[in-house]
Each structure stands twice: as C-alpha cells, then as structure tokens.
Amino acid sequence: MLTLTGKRILLIIGGGVAAYKSLLLIRELQRMGASVRCVLTAAGAEFVTPLSVGALSGDKVYQQLFDLTAEAEMGHIELSRSADLLVVAPATADLMAKMANGLAGDLASTLLLATDTPVMIAPSMNVRMWEHPATQQNLRTLRARGIQTVGPDEGDMACGEYGFGRVAEPEVIADAIARHLSGQARVATDQTLAISGPQGLRGKRIVVTSGPTHEPIDPVRYIANRSSGKQGHAIAAALAAEGAEVVLVSGPTRLDTPAGCTLHAVETAEQMLAATMGALPADAVVCAAAVADYRVGAVSENKLKKDTGTDARTLSLVENPDILKTVSRLADGRPPLVIGFAAETEQVIPHARAKRDRKGCDWILANDVSTGTGTFGGDDNQVTLVSEHGEDAWPRMTKAEVAARLAAKIAEALTA
C-alpha cells in the first residue's frame, strides 16, 4: 500500500470553486501519513477560509508575502524549500501563467519561483480557458521544465459547461503524490496523456523508430540486443497525445501499438531505414530504436549445423546503414528536428556529444545502459538532452514521463 509517512507537502490552494476539494485533499494526505502545510491565495480565500484550512491541516496558513510575523517564524524562501513536494491544487490558468513566465507578485508565485523542490500541479479551469492556446503553451513550458501534472478530468463544470478542466479527484492527486515520492510515478501514463495532452503538435507529422532490430544468421538464428522498445513506444504515445500524426517504425517487440499511431513493423536495419525514409516528409524524426550496427554478410538459406568438424565458426559481418545519420544528412527534405539516442555504458555525455556531431542530428538523448541501471527492459530511465545549447540532465523518472517531457519540448521547438 502506498504511504506518505514522514513526507512534508506544501499545498498551494488556487482560486475557483474546486478549491473546496483542497480540504478533502488535506485529509487524504494526512490519512496517508503526510504532514501538510498550506498557502492560501487571495483568490482561493474567496472559496475556502483560512480557518477551515488551518483547522484541517493543524498548522499555520500562509497568505501574505509581506507578513512580518510569518517571516519571523519561517522565511518564505525556507517555506518553499522545507517540503518534499510543492503541490498546486487547484492550479488555475492564472497560477500556471505566472509559473510559466516566472512572475513573483504574491506569496504563491514567489514560493514557486524560489523553490528547488519538485512541483506538481492539478489544473482546474473552464474548458475554454483550458483549450486556449496561451494555457496550452504554458502547460507545455511547465512540462518541459519537469513540472508534474495530474488531470484535468472531463465532465460537468460549475459554470454549466462540459469538457476538460475539472480538477482531478483528491484521491487521484494523493495517489500521484505518493507514487511520485516513492519513485513509482505514473502521472504521465498513456491514459492520462490521452486525457490531458495539450495537443500542441496537432497538424505535425512525426516518425518514431523503436525496439531492436533482428539481423538473421540463418532461418533460425539472428543477432539482436536487449532493447524492449518501451521508451520508443512511450514517446510515440506521448506525441500522439499531443495531437501529432505519428508513424511508428518498430522492430520486434511484445508491446501493443500506442493509440493514435500508425505501425510499420520491421525486423532488420535495412527494413527500418526503408520504412523511415518512406514515411517522410515529416516535421520531426525520433530515432529511439536500438539498431544493430552490423549484419551477417551472407545469410545461410538453411540452418547452420553445429557438427562441422571444427571448434569454432566465423561469421563475416558488414556494417548496417546508419538511419540517424542518413536522415540527419538529407540534402533535400530533411525534417526540421531530428533526434537520436545514445545508449552508453561509460563516458555517457562525451560519447553523446561526439555522436551528435558525427551524425549531424539536432538533439541526442544520452542514457546509461550499463549493467545494474535496469534501463534496457525496465520501466524507468534517466537521460540527458544534448543539443547545441549544451546539456540538460533530467532526473530519473518513468519512461512514460521521459516521453511526456520530450513531447513537450518537441512541441515547444516546432511551434516556436
């Protein structure tokens, strides 16, 4: 059972009718063992009172940036950094805009700008406000910075309209908080992305390669690697949730095709190259597949027998086509954004920098796949985005969260 025992949550309560659910969230977090300290915005105080928030949390309620008593007890900078997680629930369009643009005009926005603690938001607003391009751009910006999101849900609203914008239920938010703090985060699963994806890639066509390739030796045997395809498929799902037309070119995996994606199933590197080139033109190509560097020069038509009279057999290998380099170096019709992966076991960042220069791609996602990391076949990943602007190291997270963060950055790049 998930628990929050010993965890400290700083809950920032935004305005809107949904603020009443923050009271239920306080109780749920406490039931799971967390201590909750609350910041009540001026807009939030129009819907719930400091007295009710303080009575439930059992702690002082912070409201004013310029409060000498509060500053004497605990400075607002320390307040922002003393928690294990900052949670904004409900997160209004106004609060999200302030966060995205780095504004600090009140206590809540100042805390969010001053903190180095992870942040999670539960958006809540009218459906038209949620769908507005400004809000969607702010959401993409926040996700690209690593802000976790829960919801919003679809349903009837207090204003009488129906659609996405309802704050997630307190139990769902508490579950997401517990999973995040326990390292089991699943905030950005395919299901929630399908609900809350901001559709920032609508009208864009993106090709994603995924999985391993199988290079035949004979009709029975082949050369392969340990790639499961989980990261590539998660990226395809996240891009589709952002509204993109996704062509998924995948080697052999045991994974289902993500919703909204067109699958081109292949086996070998040569087949993968042909399918990738056939899917162009595209606005972006993400080469997440673990393509075999070499293939057998002469594939046997019959199964090779072990009893040959010798103790060893020699296979003659030839180099496979370089899909990432081929797409990156296209003289005509090169996609505006080409992204590759660098799966390394040592000197991860130097090798990734060299690979980016050698291939000619725009971004490289470098990850450590050495023994013990659990990256190949696992559900988590830790990557560093290498670009012309330098390196951006992301914390360890689920592959679905890596995908969601990458999709947000791609949307930001293609719509800039």
Summary of the structure (lengths in Angstrom):
residues: 416
radius of gyration: 24.5
end to end distance: 43.3
largest distance: 89.6
contacts: 1430
relative contact order: 0.10
helix: 36%
strand: 23%
